[in-house]
Amino acid sequence: MDYEVSRKVWDSQIPVQFTLQAGGPLGDPLPYYTMLPRFTYLALALPKVLSSFNRRENGETILPEKVHLEVNGAPVKMYIPVGVIYDQLNQKNLESEGILEIHVRTSQPAPVDFQMVSVDSMRAMFCQTVKEADYLKTKAEVTSSLMKEDMPQLWQSVVNNNFDEYWGMIQKLMDPKDGKDFLHVPLRVYVKNQPFKQALITVKHPDGSLRTIGDAVSEILQFSTSSEASTPTSESSGTSSSEASSQEERRLISHGIDVPRHTPLIFAAKNLSYPDNFVHIVIAEAR
């Protein structure tokens, strides 16, 4: 792992505006503005946001379980890191230029595709994702050997935005003492208006050459397209030249950065992963 790269990635933040649309005689309060680390989750930010909104005199107390969150009119997936939500919108699609605007709504019932995630639920989901990532990398050899307090320490480093605490823990997960290569790289690819995609991707090609992030993303998208076809044929199992050209023109975004397609996958896995140990890549159209 590269300390300087990891530190810069950790320190990256995004501007967020929360607006409450509750109605009622008092009207809606002023928006709540904050800067959030890219690696954090809305479940961690929401209690402080609602505490601010609840300071209104004679206003009805707003409870987390009574609200739902939207971005650009669509329910927010609260288990996705904030930075990935931001990157998915693409800068040109943000309602306020450069700002992620989250609408906090109290209308009931909530949309069927919105799931409120409490802090406790988010902790459990985070730890499970870390374990999934380690299973892909080492067949869970590392997480099964961790001390009881290690996983809570990793989560608390996210909650407290404590890089030093994070750095001490993440090295155990990224640089195992046995020095073995990762079996597979935990990588999730996000295409607009689709669920994230992932597949078993190795660090190296069969010939021993290093796989790049561009190779990995192309393979995941190709595998996804093939698996979604109802009747695969010899024509559908490959990628046409026009499709390949289109894929080459797409931008690969992680942490707000245009990641060069030739970046070695192992470098991305060790230095661009979020604290959940997955590399999250958002596909964006060429500028």
N, C-alpha and C positions, 0 to 999 in steps of 0.2 A: 504494500500500500504506500501511496505517496502522501505524506503528512500535509504538505502545503495544498495539494489539490483537494484533499478531503476537508481541510479547514475552510477553504474558499467555498466549497459546495455547502458545507454546514452553515456558514454565515449568510448565505443567500436568503433574502426576504422578499415578500411581495406586499404591496399595499392592498388592503381589503376594506370595503365599506359594507357595513351591515345596516339594512333599513328594516324597520318594523312596520308592518301594515296590519294594525290591530283594529282600526276603526274606533268607534265609541265617541263619547262627548268630548274627550280631551284631544282627539285627533291623534295623529302619529307623531312620535318623538323625533328629535333630530337624529340623523344617521350617526352610527358609531364607527369611527375610523381607527384602524390599527395597522401595524406592520406584523405580519406573521412569518415565521420561518417556513421555508418551503417544505420541510420534512414533517411538519406538525399536522394535526388533524382537526377538523371543525368541532369534533366532540370535545376537544380540550379547550377550544376558544369560546364555545357557546356559553358556558356558565358565567364568564366575565361579561360577555355581551349582554346577556339577559339581566345581570345585576345592574348594569348601567341603565337599561331601559326601565327597570323596576324602581328607579329612584324618583320617578315622576310622582308628584303629590296627588293623592286620591286616585292614583291609577291602579288598575287591577293587577295583582301579581301574576307575572307570566312564568309558567313552569316549562321546563325543557320538554316534558312529555306531551305538552299541549301545543307545540309548534311544529312546523315543517319548513324546510329550507329549499329555496329555488335559486337557480341561476339562469338568466335568459329565458324564464318561463318553464324551465325543466327541473324536476326534483334533483337534488344533489345526492350523490353517493358519498356518504360521510366516512366510509372506510377507506377512501382513496386519499393519499396525501394531498395537502392543499396545493403544493407546487404542481402536481399532475393535473388537478382540476384547472388551475390557471393556464397551463400549457395547452390543455385540450381546447380551451375556448379560442385560442390564437388571438394575438394582440388586436387584430382588426375587428374582432367580433365582440370585444368587451363593451358593455353599455357605456361606461365612462372610460375614456382612453387611459390605458395603463392601470386601471383599478379593477380588481375583482369585486363585483357587487353581489352580495348575498342578500336575498329577500327573506326575512323572517316573517312567516305568516301564521296567524292564529285561527284561520278558518278551519272548520271541521266538517266532514272528516278529511284527514290528510290524503293526498293521492295514494293510490294503491301501490305505486312503484317507489314510494318514499319509505325509507326505514330509519327511524330515529335510533341513534347509537349513543348510549350513555358512556361515561368515562370508563366504568368498569367493563362494559362490553367491548369498548375499543381496546382496552388493555388485553383482554383475552384474544381478540382478533389479531392484534399485533403480534403477540407471542406465538400464536398458531402459525402466522405467516412466516415468522423467523424460522420456526421449526420446519415448515414446508421447504423454505429456501435451503436450509442445511441438509435436508433429505436429498434434494436435487444435487447439492454439491458433494456431500460426503456419505450419503446414506445414513444421515443423522449421527455420525460418529462424534462430531463436536458437541452438539447440543446434549447428547446422552451422557457426555462426560463433564458437563458444566456443573459448577457448584450450585447449590440451591438458590443462593442470592444473586447469581449472575444474570439471569433473565430479568428479574425485577430491576436490577441495576441498569440494564439497557433501556427498559421502558422509562425509568425515572430520568435518565439522561435526556430523553425526548421531552418528557413533561417539564423538566426544569431548564431545558435548553442549555445543557452543560456538556460542552464538547470534550473536556478533559475526561469526564466520567465515561462518555461515549467511546472515546479513543481507546481507553484501557480495555474496554469490553469488545469492541468491534474487531480488534486485531486477532482475538481468539477465534472469531468466526471466519475471518478472511485469510489469515495466515496460519493455518494449522502447523503444529510443530513437526509433523512428519513430512512436510514439504510436498505432499502429493498434489497433482493437478485436480481441479474440480472435475467431478464426473460430468456434471451438466451445469449450465449457467442459469440462475433464476432470472428470467427476462419476461416482461410483460409488454405487449405492444398495443397501443391504443389507436384505433381508427375511428373517425368521426361517426357518431350515432350507432356504434356497435359495441358489444361487450369486449373487454380486453382479450387478447389472444396470447397464448403461450404454448410451447412445445418443448420436447426434450432436445436441447441444443448443446453439443459438446464444445469444448474450448478449441479443439483442433479438428481439421479435416482428416479423412482417412489416410491421406498421404503424409500426415504429420505437420503440415503447415498450419499456422495460426489462423483461426477463423476470425473475420472482422465483424464489427457490429452491423455493417451493411449486409454481409453474408447472412448473418443470423436473422435479421429482420426480414429479408427477402424469403428465406426458407420458412419462417413462421407464417408469413402471409400466403406463400404458395401452398403450404400444408393446409392452412385454414380454408383456402379456396377449393382445394381438392377434396377435403373432407366434407365440405358443404354441398358438393355436387351430388345429385340424387343418383346419377348413373355414370360413374367415372369411366372415361374412355382414354385411349392413348393420346387423343388430342387434349383432353382436359387435365391430364396428369402432369403436364409440363407447363412452362410459362412461355407465352408467345413473345416474339421480339417486341411487339408494341407494348405488351404488359411489362416486360422487363425494362423497356425504356421509360415507361411511366414511373416504375418503382425507383429507378435511378434519379429521376427528377424530384422526388419527394424529399422533404427535409426531415431529419431525425432529430427530435427535440428532447432533451433531458435537462432538468434544472434550468430551463430557459435558454439553454445553449444549443446551437446547431452543432450536433456531433458529427464530425467527418466520418463518412462511410468506411474509410480505411482504418479507423481506430480498432486496435486489437480488442476482441471481445473480452479477454481476460483483464485488460486494463480497465474497461468499463465496469466489469463485475466487481473489481476491487476498489475502484475510486469513484464511480458514479452511482453506486447503489444507494438507495434510501436506507434509513435505519432498519426497515423491515427486511433488508438484505436482497431485495429485488431491484434490478435495473428497470426503470419505467421509461419507455420510449413512446413519445407521441408523434404520430405521422402527420406532417403538415404539408400543404401544397407549396410548390416552389414560389419564391417571391416574384 
